[in-house]
Amino acid sequence: MHVLGTGPLADAPLIHNARGTGSIFVSLPDFVRTTTFRWISIAFAVCILLFSAFVYWEAAGYMLSRMDVAIVEESRVIAADTPDRRLNAIEDRLSEDPRRIKLAGLFGADRHRIAGNLESLPATLPVNATVQTAEIVRVDQRGHEAMTVRAVARSLPDGNVLVIAHHDGELKALAEVVARALLLALPFAIGLSLAIGAVLSVRVQRRVAGLNALVRRIMTGSLSERVPISGLDHPFDKLAVIANGMLDEIEVLVTEMAGVGNEIAHDLRTPLTRVRVGLERARANATTLAELQGATDRAIGALDQSLTIITSLLRITEIENSRGKANFSDVALAELVREVGDLYDPIAEDRQITCRSRLRATRRHIATVTSSSRQ
């Protein structure tokens, strides 16, 4: 069986039997193939793993610190006893250990074992230091057994060395418990992550499907349609605001273009009707070539007038829509005002009018004109 996530079969039925090959192709649902579903599922699973690791780390650290405190306190108490009571304290410690996790040893200055269940003084364990991890060999009625323990060594006033240790099997047991709990909860966690990813992905798919349907209606001519806004400050809402603004502009432009078409049709009706009537009259009444040529010239003039009207209307529309600004250029207003003044000076003198103009150029080379007249 081949499971397909993408490809030509993405829009095909869920199960497709390929003829002649004996293979059954299963096309995954649309929401499974979305990036939202994949990332949410992966992120949720990673969060569960990190949370489990954090719980184990905190629990192990707490147990280790309690173990170290207990080891230090017990070694201090035993070291403070007299030599005879020290041996009894060691024997009492070892006798109250049904789980076989407590270890202790008393060694002479020459490192020979005096009491306890440690075969020898660990070579890697420093004396009068903090609690360390050490490799020891346990000796009891069951024989010899190598262990990894947390231990501390103290030098005594008589030259002997006291070692108190605790097997770290509890930490390993904790790790096994956490791992077992993780394995048991992992299927439920994966199912929950898939469910959450599916729900969010389906929500996104519905928004996208609604947007696709809206775009199709707009393409069919329903320009009054707008993208709905939920008001939750969602990224889709921000996109909807931009899209609605674009649709508003498109609707205005289409309406204006329709208005331009109506204006052109209305303004061309009279000159075109005049051309038609003139040509019909020429065809019916013209008796000479000169009369026919005159009618043709008048028709050509009327058509030129129609073309001028069309050009003017289109130019006005471009200016109104600010699309004709690309053809704009800077104008020297100062020179233009001087030319206007020179043009009207003779008329003002004839009528005994005094006309003055003051020009001030700005940074953008636009002249500010102040004119005054006096009778």
C-alpha positions as CSV (number, residue, x, y, z in Angstrom):
1,M,0.0,0.0,0.0
2,H,1.3,3.4,-0.9
3,V,0.3,6.4,1.1
4,L,0.3,9.7,-0.8
5,G,0.4,13.1,0.8
6,T,0.9,15.2,-2.3
7,G,0.9,14.7,-6.1
8,P,-1.7,14.3,-8.8
9,L,-3.9,12.2,-6.5
10,A,-4.3,14.9,-3.9
11,D,-7.7,15.9,-5.3
12,A,-8.7,12.3,-6.2
13,P,-11.0,10.1,-4.1
14,L,-9.6,8.8,-0.8
15,I,-8.9,5.3,-2.1
16,H,-7.9,4.7,-5.7
17,N,-7.1,1.3,-7.3
18,A,-4.5,1.5,-10.0
19,R,-5.6,-0.8,-12.8
20,G,-3.1,-3.4,-13.9
21,T,-0.7,-2.8,-11.0
22,G,-2.6,-4.3,-8.1
23,S,-1.6,-1.3,-5.9
24,I,-4.1,0.7,-3.8
25,F,-3.3,4.3,-3.4
26,V,-4.7,6.1,-0.4
27,S,-4.8,9.9,-0.6
28,L,-4.5,11.7,2.7
29,P,-7.1,14.3,3.8
30,D,-6.4,17.9,2.9
31,F,-5.8,19.0,6.5
32,V,-3.1,16.3,7.0
33,R,-1.1,17.8,4.2
34,T,-1.2,21.3,5.7
35,T,1.9,22.9,7.3
36,T,-0.3,23.9,10.3
37,F,-1.1,20.3,11.1
38,R,2.5,19.1,10.7
39,W,4.1,21.9,12.8
40,I,1.5,21.8,15.6
41,S,1.8,18.0,15.9
42,I,5.6,18.1,15.9
43,A,5.7,21.0,18.4
44,F,3.2,19.3,20.8
45,A,5.2,16.0,20.7
46,V,8.5,17.9,21.3
47,C,6.9,19.8,24.2
48,I,5.8,16.5,25.8
49,L,9.3,15.1,25.5
50,L,10.9,18.2,26.9
51,F,8.4,18.3,29.8
52,S,9.2,14.6,30.6
53,A,12.9,15.3,30.6
54,F,12.4,18.4,32.8
55,V,10.4,16.4,35.3
56,Y,13.1,13.7,35.4
57,W,15.8,16.3,35.7
58,E,14.1,18.0,38.6
59,A,13.2,14.8,40.4
60,A,16.6,13.3,40.0
61,G,18.3,16.5,41.2
62,Y,16.0,16.7,44.2
63,M,16.6,13.0,45.1
64,L,20.3,13.3,44.6
65,S,20.6,16.4,46.8
66,R,18.6,14.7,49.6
67,M,20.8,11.6,49.3
68,D,24.0,13.6,49.6
69,V,22.6,15.5,52.6
70,A,21.7,12.2,54.3
71,I,25.1,10.7,53.6
72,V,27.0,13.8,54.9
73,E,24.8,13.9,58.1
74,E,25.2,10.2,58.8
75,S,28.9,10.3,58.3
76,R,29.2,13.3,60.6
77,V,27.2,11.5,63.3
78,I,29.2,8.2,63.1
79,A,32.5,10.1,63.0
80,A,31.6,11.9,66.2
81,D,31.0,8.7,68.2
82,T,33.7,6.8,70.1
83,P,35.6,4.0,68.4
84,D,33.5,1.3,70.1
85,R,30.2,2.9,69.3
86,R,31.4,3.7,65.8
87,L,31.6,0.0,65.0
88,N,28.1,-0.6,66.4
89,A,26.7,2.3,64.4
90,I,28.1,0.8,61.2
91,E,26.7,-2.6,62.0
92,D,23.3,-1.0,62.8
93,R,23.3,0.9,59.5
94,L,24.0,-2.2,57.5
95,S,21.5,-4.4,59.4
96,E,18.6,-2.1,58.6
97,D,19.0,-2.3,54.9
98,P,16.6,-4.8,53.3
99,R,16.9,-3.2,49.9
100,R,20.7,-3.5,50.0
101,I,21.4,0.1,49.1
102,K,23.3,1.3,52.2
103,L,27.1,0.8,52.3
104,A,29.7,1.7,55.0
105,G,33.3,0.9,55.7
106,L,35.9,1.7,58.3
107,F,39.5,1.5,57.1
108,G,42.8,1.7,59.0
109,A,45.6,4.1,58.2
110,D,47.1,1.3,56.0
111,R,43.8,1.1,54.1
112,H,42.9,-2.4,55.4
113,R,39.2,-3.0,56.1
114,I,38.2,-3.0,59.8
115,A,34.4,-3.1,59.5
116,G,31.6,-2.6,57.0
117,N,30.6,-4.1,53.7
118,L,33.1,-2.3,51.4
119,E,35.8,-4.5,50.0
120,S,38.4,-1.7,49.9
121,L,38.7,2.0,50.1
122,P,37.9,3.4,46.7
123,A,41.1,4.8,45.1
124,T,39.2,7.6,43.3
125,L,37.3,8.8,46.4
126,P,39.1,11.8,47.9
127,V,39.1,12.0,51.7
128,N,37.4,15.0,53.5
129,A,35.8,16.1,50.3
130,T,32.2,16.5,49.2
131,V,30.0,13.6,48.2
132,Q,31.3,12.0,45.1
133,T,30.3,9.3,42.6
134,A,32.5,6.2,43.0
135,E,32.8,2.6,41.9
136,I,33.0,0.2,44.8
137,V,32.7,-3.6,45.5
138,R,30.1,-4.7,48.0
139,V,31.0,-7.6,50.2
140,D,28.3,-9.6,52.1
141,Q,26.9,-13.1,52.5
142,R,25.8,-13.0,48.8
143,G,29.4,-12.5,47.7
144,H,31.0,-9.6,45.8
145,E,29.0,-7.1,43.8
146,A,30.3,-4.1,41.9
147,M,28.2,-0.9,42.3
148,T,28.1,2.7,41.4
149,V,27.4,4.7,44.6
150,R,27.4,8.2,46.0
151,A,30.0,8.2,48.8
152,V,31.9,10.4,51.2
153,A,35.2,9.7,53.0
154,R,36.1,11.2,56.4
155,S,39.4,11.0,58.2
156,L,39.0,10.2,61.9
157,P,41.1,11.4,64.9
158,D,42.7,8.0,65.3
159,G,43.9,7.9,61.7
160,N,41.2,5.6,60.4
161,V,39.0,6.6,57.4
162,L,35.2,6.3,57.5
163,V,33.3,5.8,54.2
164,I,29.5,6.2,54.0
165,A,27.9,5.4,50.7
166,H,24.4,5.0,49.2
167,H,23.6,3.0,46.1
168,D,22.2,5.2,43.2
169,G,19.8,2.5,42.1
170,E,16.9,4.8,43.1
171,L,17.9,7.3,40.4
172,K,18.0,4.5,37.8
173,A,14.6,3.3,39.1
174,L,13.3,6.9,38.8
175,A,14.6,7.0,35.2
176,E,12.8,3.7,34.4
177,V,9.6,5.0,35.9
178,V,9.7,8.2,33.9
179,A,10.5,6.3,30.7
180,R,7.7,3.8,31.4
181,A,5.3,6.6,32.0
182,L,6.4,8.3,28.9
183,L,5.9,5.2,26.8
184,L,2.5,4.7,28.2
185,A,1.5,8.3,27.7
186,L,3.1,8.7,24.3
187,P,0.3,7.2,22.2
188,F,-2.3,9.4,24.0
189,A,0.0,12.4,23.6
190,I,0.5,11.7,19.9
191,G,-3.3,11.3,19.5
192,L,-4.0,14.5,21.3
193,S,-1.4,16.4,19.3
194,L,-2.9,15.0,16.1
195,A,-6.4,16.0,17.2
196,I,-5.3,19.6,18.1
197,G,-3.4,19.9,14.9
198,A,-6.4,18.6,12.9
199,V,-8.8,21.0,14.6
200,L,-6.6,24.0,14.0
201,S,-5.8,22.9,10.4
202,V,-9.5,22.4,9.6
203,R,-10.3,25.9,10.9
204,V,-7.6,27.3,8.6
205,Q,-8.9,25.2,5.8
206,R,-12.4,26.5,6.3
207,R,-11.2,30.1,6.2
208,V,-9.2,29.4,3.0
209,A,-12.1,27.6,1.4
210,G,-14.4,30.5,2.2
211,L,-11.8,32.9,0.7
212,N,-11.6,30.8,-2.4
213,A,-15.4,30.8,-2.8
214,L,-15.5,34.6,-2.3
215,V,-12.8,35.1,-4.9
216,R,-14.8,33.0,-7.4
217,R,-17.9,35.0,-6.8
218,I,-15.9,38.2,-7.3
219,M,-14.5,36.8,-10.6
220,T,-18.1,36.2,-11.8
221,G,-18.8,39.9,-11.3
222,S,-20.0,40.3,-7.7
223,L,-17.8,43.2,-6.9
224,S,-19.7,44.1,-3.8
225,E,-18.5,41.0,-1.9
226,R,-16.0,41.6,0.9
227,V,-13.8,39.3,3.0
228,P,-15.5,38.8,6.5
229,I,-13.6,40.1,9.5
230,S,-13.9,38.3,12.9
231,G,-12.6,41.2,14.9
232,L,-10.1,39.1,16.9
233,D,-7.0,40.8,15.5
234,H,-6.1,37.5,13.7
235,P,-3.6,37.5,10.8
236,F,-6.5,36.6,8.6
237,D,-8.3,39.7,9.7
238,K,-5.2,41.9,8.8
239,L,-5.2,40.2,5.4
240,A,-8.9,40.7,5.1
241,V,-8.5,44.4,5.7
242,I,-5.9,44.7,3.0
243,A,-8.0,42.6,0.6
244,N,-11.1,44.6,1.2
245,G,-9.3,47.8,0.6
246,M,-8.1,46.4,-2.7
247,L,-11.6,45.3,-3.6
248,D,-12.9,48.8,-2.8
249,E,-10.4,50.3,-5.3
250,I,-11.2,47.7,-7.9
251,E,-14.9,48.4,-7.6
252,V,-14.4,52.1,-7.9
253,L,-12.2,51.7,-10.9
254,V,-14.6,49.4,-12.6
255,T,-17.5,51.8,-11.9
256,E,-15.5,54.7,-13.2
257,M,-14.6,52.7,-16.4
258,A,-18.2,51.9,-16.9
259,G,-19.0,55.6,-16.4
260,V,-16.3,56.6,-18.9
261,G,-17.8,54.1,-21.4
262,N,-21.3,55.6,-20.9
263,E,-19.9,59.2,-21.4
264,I,-18.0,58.2,-24.5
265,A,-21.2,56.6,-26.0
266,H,-23.3,59.6,-25.1
267,D,-20.8,62.1,-26.5
268,L,-20.2,60.2,-29.7
269,R,-23.9,59.6,-30.5
270,T,-24.5,63.1,-31.9
271,P,-21.4,63.4,-34.1
272,L,-21.7,59.9,-35.4
273,T,-25.4,60.4,-36.1
274,R,-24.5,63.6,-38.0
275,V,-21.9,61.7,-40.1
276,R,-24.4,59.0,-40.9
277,V,-27.1,61.5,-41.9
278,G,-24.6,63.4,-44.0
279,L,-23.4,60.3,-45.9
280,E,-27.0,59.1,-46.5
281,R,-27.9,62.5,-47.9
282,A,-24.8,62.6,-50.1
283,R,-25.5,59.2,-51.4
284,A,-29.1,60.2,-52.2
285,N,-28.7,63.8,-53.4
286,A,-25.1,64.1,-54.7
287,T,-25.1,64.6,-58.5
288,T,-21.5,65.5,-59.0
289,L,-18.1,64.3,-57.8
290,A,-17.5,67.6,-56.0
291,E,-20.7,67.3,-53.9
292,L,-19.7,63.7,-53.0
293,Q,-16.2,64.8,-52.0
294,G,-17.6,67.6,-49.9
295,A,-19.9,65.2,-48.0
296,T,-16.9,62.9,-47.5
297,D,-14.7,65.7,-46.1
298,R,-17.5,66.8,-43.7
299,A,-17.7,63.1,-42.5
300,I,-14.0,62.9,-42.0
301,G,-14.1,66.2,-40.0
302,A,-16.9,64.8,-37.8
303,L,-14.9,61.6,-37.2
304,D,-11.9,63.6,-36.3
305,Q,-14.1,65.4,-33.8
306,S,-15.2,62.1,-32.4
307,L,-11.6,60.9,-32.0
308,T,-10.8,64.2,-30.2
309,I,-13.7,63.6,-27.8
310,I,-12.6,60.1,-27.0
311,T,-9.0,61.2,-26.4
312,S,-10.1,64.0,-24.1
313,L,-12.4,61.8,-22.1
314,L,-9.7,59.2,-21.6
315,R,-7.2,61.9,-20.6
316,I,-9.6,63.3,-18.1
317,T,-10.1,59.8,-16.6
318,E,-6.4,59.3,-16.3
319,I,-5.9,62.5,-14.5
320,E,-8.8,61.8,-12.1
321,N,-7.4,58.4,-11.3
322,S,-3.8,59.8,-10.9
323,R,-2.5,57.5,-13.5
324,G,-1.4,60.2,-15.8
325,K,1.1,61.7,-13.4
326,A,3.9,59.8,-15.0
327,N,3.6,62.2,-18.0
328,F,3.7,65.3,-15.7
329,S,6.8,67.5,-15.6
330,D,8.1,70.5,-13.7
331,V,6.8,73.9,-14.9
332,A,8.6,77.2,-14.4
333,L,5.6,79.1,-12.9
334,A,7.7,82.3,-12.6
335,E,8.2,82.4,-16.4
336,L,4.6,81.5,-17.0
337,V,3.4,84.3,-14.7
338,R,5.7,86.8,-16.4
339,E,4.3,85.8,-19.8
340,V,0.8,86.3,-18.5
341,G,1.8,89.7,-17.1
342,D,3.3,90.7,-20.4
343,L,0.1,89.6,-22.2
344,Y,-2.2,91.6,-20.0
345,D,0.0,94.7,-19.5
346,P,-1.3,96.5,-22.7
347,I,-4.9,95.8,-21.8
348,A,-4.3,97.2,-18.3
349,E,-2.7,100.3,-19.6
350,D,-5.6,100.9,-22.0
351,R,-8.0,100.7,-19.1
352,Q,-5.7,102.7,-16.8
353,I,-5.2,99.8,-14.4
354,T,-1.9,99.2,-12.5
355,C,-1.0,95.5,-12.2
356,R,1.9,94.3,-10.1
357,S,3.1,90.7,-9.5
358,R,5.6,89.5,-6.9
359,L,7.2,86.1,-7.4
360,R,8.9,84.0,-4.7
361,A,10.5,80.7,-5.6
362,T,10.4,77.9,-3.0
363,R,12.7,75.0,-2.5
364,R,10.6,73.0,-5.0
365,H,10.9,75.7,-7.6
366,I,7.2,76.6,-7.3
367,A,6.4,80.3,-7.7
368,T,4.2,81.9,-5.1
369,V,2.3,84.6,-6.9
370,T,0.8,87.7,-5.2
371,S,-1.1,90.0,-7.5
372,S,-2.7,93.4,-6.8
373,S,-4.6,95.8,-9.0
374,R,-5.5,99.4,-8.5
375,Q,-7.9,101.5,-10.4
